[in-house]
Every structure is written in C-alpha cells, then in structure tokens.
C-alpha cells in the first residue's frame, strides 16, 4: 500500500520543516512549498520520487492553483494538506497600521483559504483526505497584550476550520485545527515575528511582552518540533482524527485556563444573561 501524499506549506523552517523531514524519513511522498525555493531546496534534499519542492506565493491564488496542479501531475493525487504558512505580528491594536494588520490577515487567513479552495475539490472528488489548519493557542485565547491582530487571524482560522469540518465531512474528508503552544523553532525571530513600524512608548506592557518573546522565550521554548511532527503523522493515520488538536503541555494549560474563565463568567451572569426571552403569554 502506497504511503499518503502530503502537501505542506511554509516548509522551509519551523514546524513545517520538521514535519517534511519526518515524513520523508518515514517513506511518505511530500510536496513542500515556500516563498523562497532556493531556501527550501537548501534545507530539504530528497529523491524526486518522494519529494517535490515548490515555490508558492500563498496570497496569489493563481500561484496556489499552479502548485496544486503540479502536485497532482507529479504524484497523481493529494491525501493530506497542511496549511502551515504564516507569521507572527506583535503590536498593540492602536499602533499597528491598517496595512500591517491586513498583511497578517492576507497570509494567515486568506492564504490558507486560497489553499483550501484549490485543494479541497481534489479531496472531495476522491472521497477522502485530511486538512490540517495550523492555528495557535492564540486562536483559542487572546489574553496576550500586543498579539491582538495575530490572535485575531488565528481565531479566524479556528472559525472557518470548524465550518469546513462540517462541510466536507460528508465527502470523507477530515479537518483538524492544530493549536501549538511554544515550540523551539525560528517563529520568535525577526524573520517570522514582525513588529510595528511605529512603536508607541505608552504601551509599556506590550514592549515588555515583545522583549520577553524576542529575548527570553526565544530559544527556550519547551516544545520539540520533531515530536510535534510525529503527532501530526499519528493523527493523520488515526481512524477518527480530532477537530481540535492542542499541541504541547503549555497549550493544554492555557486552554484549560480559558475554559475555566468562560465557565466562571457564564455561571456568574447566567440568570441575568438568559432573561432576554419574550415573556410567555
């Protein structure tokens, strides 16, 4: 039985790179994309029978469509799609410009939607497949000063993924939202975490959070990306993969805290908040 064909976006670094390496080592066929093909081929080398590197501009739907077509031509089909391409953005809502906010949405949200629109028709027609949308624990709780826009992009990913799950389930296609905590990748470096062009000194809490992520957290994240890659593969091979996959103990802890806060507030205001129905006649 042939191993599944995977398509992984944003594969030249971070979790994407670890995943592609693991997949190739375990005998899967993999198409990997990056904005920079030279960078991708420098870090990933394998025989063309199992590996197809592609340059993709994720915010250009024509580029995405060409890449999907190239994968089908090369391998014959696609079984698993990993929407991994994205970047972080730190800055208060007031100091980030409209251009900076929209650019983050273009990549993290609309880029993933471009891939979904082009890939899902193939999965639907073959009546099988799996889409992993890589979100963040910041897509479940936004309680991080300075990460409002980034969290908003990931909340959007969670929202459309839950709808996609219900839409494609009848066609035998699975959808999983991956919500990682902190993994020891390049995500907190300048190449993956953007800061405002015009920082405001008034937002001391945001600057403190920014400094902590860039200086203290970076290089000390608890999560091992190679172990995360193994989880992706095991979930993809499971008979009933989950919709929600929280990745890392820190992600679990933050999710539990958020659930507890929501439940506490709901309980405290339940009588008042549910007193809004029309009076019974």
C-alpha positions in Angstrom: 0.0 0.0 0.0 1.4 3.4 -1.1 2.0 5.9 1.6 -0.1 9.1 1.6 0.8 12.1 -0.4 1.3 15.2 1.8 1.3 18.9 0.8 2.9 21.1 3.5 3.0 24.9 3.1 5.6 27.1 4.8 8.0 24.2 4.8 11.4 25.9 4.8 11.6 26.4 8.6 9.8 25.7 11.9 7.2 23.1 12.4 6.8 22.7 8.6 10.4 21.8 8.1 10.4 19.3 10.9 7.3 17.7 9.6 8.6 17.4 6.0 11.8 15.8 7.2 9.9 13.3 9.4 7.5 12.4 6.5 10.3 11.8 4.1 12.2 9.7 6.6 9.1 7.6 7.1 8.6 7.0 3.4 5.8 9.4 2.7 5.6 11.3 -0.6 5.7 15.0 0.1 5.2 18.3 -1.8 6.6 21.2 0.2 6.2 24.9 -0.5 7.9 28.1 0.4 8.1 31.7 -0.9 11.8 31.1 -1.5 12.5 27.9 -3.5 16.3 28.2 -3.1 16.0 28.3 0.7 13.7 25.3 0.6 16.0 23.2 -1.5 19.0 24.1 0.6 17.4 22.7 3.8 15.5 19.8 2.2 17.0 17.3 -0.2 15.4 14.0 -1.3 14.7 12.0 -4.4 12.0 13.3 -6.8 10.1 10.1 -6.4 9.2 11.2 -2.8 9.9 14.9 -2.7 8.6 17.8 -4.7 9.8 21.3 -3.7 7.6 24.2 -4.9 7.7 28.0 -4.9 4.3 29.3 -3.8 3.0 32.8 -3.2 0.2 31.9 -0.8 -1.6 35.2 -1.3 -1.7 34.7 -5.0 -4.4 32.2 -5.9 -3.0 31.6 -9.4 0.3 30.6 -7.8 -1.5 28.3 -5.4 -3.6 26.7 -8.2 -0.4 26.0 -10.2 1.3 24.4 -7.2 -1.7 22.1 -6.5 -1.8 21.1 -10.2 1.9 20.4 -10.1 1.4 18.1 -7.1 -1.4 16.2 -8.8 0.7 15.9 -12.0 3.8 14.7 -10.1 2.3 12.3 -7.5 -1.2 11.6 -9.0 -3.1 12.8 -6.0 -3.1 14.6 -2.7 -4.1 13.0 0.6 -3.1 15.4 3.4 -2.9 19.2 3.2 -1.1 21.1 5.9 -1.8 24.8 6.0 1.3 25.8 7.9 2.5 29.0 6.2 2.1 32.1 8.4 3.9 34.6 10.5 3.5 36.3 13.9 2.8 40.0 14.4 3.3 41.8 17.7 2.0 45.3 18.5 -1.0 47.0 20.2 -4.1 47.5 18.1 -3.6 51.2 18.3 0.0 51.3 17.0 -0.3 48.7 14.2 -1.3 50.3 10.9 -4.1 49.1 8.7 -1.5 47.9 6.2 0.3 45.8 8.8 -2.9 44.3 10.1 -4.2 43.4 6.7 -0.9 41.9 5.6 -1.1 39.5 8.6 -4.7 38.5 7.6 -3.7 38.1 4.0 -1.1 35.4 4.8 -2.5 33.7 7.9 -6.2 33.7 6.8 -6.7 34.4 3.2 -3.6 32.4 2.2 -4.9 29.3 3.9 -8.3 29.9 2.2 -6.6 30.0 -1.2 -5.1 26.6 -0.5 -8.4 25.2 0.7 -10.3 26.4 -2.4 -7.7 24.8 -4.7 -7.1 21.5 -2.8 -10.5 20.5 -1.4 -12.0 19.8 -4.8 -9.5 17.0 -5.3 -10.1 15.6 -1.8 -13.9 15.8 -2.3 -13.8 14.0 -5.6 -11.7 11.2 -4.3 -13.9 11.0 -1.2 -11.0 11.0 1.2 -8.4 13.3 2.6 -7.3 15.4 5.6 -6.8 19.1 6.0 -4.6 20.3 8.9 -5.0 24.1 9.5 -2.2 25.2 11.8 -3.6 27.8 14.2 -2.1 28.6 17.6 -3.1 28.5 21.2 -3.5 32.3 20.5 -6.5 31.2 18.3 -8.2 30.0 21.5 -7.3 32.6 24.0 -6.3 36.2 23.1 -5.1 37.2 26.5 -1.7 38.3 25.3 -1.0 42.1 25.2 0.4 43.0 21.8 -0.8 39.9 20.0 -4.4 41.1 19.2 -4.1 41.1 15.4 -2.1 37.8 15.3 -4.7 36.2 17.7 -7.5 37.6 15.5 -6.0 35.8 12.4 -5.8 32.5 14.3 -9.4 32.9 15.8 -10.4 33.3 12.1 -8.6 30.1 11.2 -10.4 28.3 14.0 -13.8 29.6 12.9 -13.6 28.7 9.3 -12.0 25.4 10.1 -14.9 24.4 12.3 -17.3 25.2 9.5 -15.1 23.4 6.9 -15.1 20.3 9.2 -18.9 20.1 8.9 -18.9 21.0 5.2 -16.5 18.3 3.9 -17.3 15.5 6.4 -20.0 14.0 4.1 -17.2 13.6 1.5 -15.0 11.5 3.7 -12.6 14.5 4.3 -11.3 15.2 7.8 -10.3 18.6 9.2 -8.0 19.2 12.2 -7.2 22.5 13.8 -3.7 22.4 15.3 -3.2 24.8 18.2 0.5 24.7 19.2 2.0 26.3 22.3 5.6 27.4 22.3 7.9 25.2 20.2 11.6 25.7 19.7 11.6 27.0 16.2 12.5 30.2 14.4 9.0 31.6 15.0 10.1 34.2 17.5 13.0 35.5 15.4 12.8 38.6 13.2 12.1 36.5 10.1 8.8 35.2 11.5 7.7 37.7 14.1 7.1 41.3 12.8 6.9 44.4 15.0 5.2 47.7 14.3 6.9 50.2 12.1 5.8 52.9 14.6 6.1 51.7 18.2 4.4 53.8 20.9 6.3 54.2 24.2 3.0 54.4 26.1 2.4 50.7 25.7 4.9 49.5 28.2 3.1 46.2 28.7 3.3 45.5 25.0 7.0 46.3 24.9 7.6 44.0 27.9 5.7 41.2 26.2 7.7 41.9 22.9 11.0 41.8 24.7 10.1 38.6 26.6 9.2 36.8 23.4 12.2 38.0 21.4 14.8 37.7 24.2 13.7 35.3 26.9 11.3 32.9 25.3 13.2 32.6 22.0 15.5 29.5 22.2 13.9 28.3 25.4 10.5 27.1 24.2 9.6 23.8 25.8 8.2 22.2 22.7 10.2 19.9 20.5 9.2 20.4 16.8 10.3 16.9 15.8 8.0 15.4 18.4 5.2 17.6 17.1 5.8 16.2 13.6 5.3 12.7 15.0 1.9 13.8 16.4 0.8 15.1 13.0 1.5 11.8 11.4 -0.1 9.7 14.1 -3.3 11.9 13.9 -3.4 11.7 10.1 -3.2 7.9 10.3 -5.9 7.6 13.0 -9.4 6.3 12.1 -11.2 9.2 13.8 -8.9 12.3 13.8 -10.0 15.1 16.1 -11.2 18.5 15.0 -9.2 20.2 17.8 -5.6 19.3 18.4 -3.9 21.2 21.2 -0.1 20.7 20.9 2.1 20.9 24.0 1.5 21.0 27.7 1.5 24.8 27.7 -1.2 24.8 25.1 -3.3 22.5 27.3 -2.7 24.6 30.4 -3.7 27.8 28.6 -6.8 26.2 27.0 -7.9 24.9 30.5 -7.5 28.4 31.9 -9.5 29.9 29.2 -12.3 27.4 29.5 -12.4 27.9 33.3 -12.7 31.7 32.9 -15.5 31.4 30.4 -17.4 28.9 32.5 -17.0 31.1 35.6 -18.3 34.2 33.8 -21.2 32.3 32.3 -22.2 30.9 35.7 -22.0 34.4 37.4 -24.2 36.1 34.8 -26.5 33.2 33.8 -29.7 34.5 35.4 -29.2 38.0 34.0 -27.9 36.9 30.6 -30.7 34.4 30.0 -33.5 36.7 31.0 -33.8 38.1 27.5 -36.6 36.0 26.0 -40.1 37.3 25.3 -42.4 36.7 28.2 -44.7 33.7 27.8 -48.3 34.6 27.3 
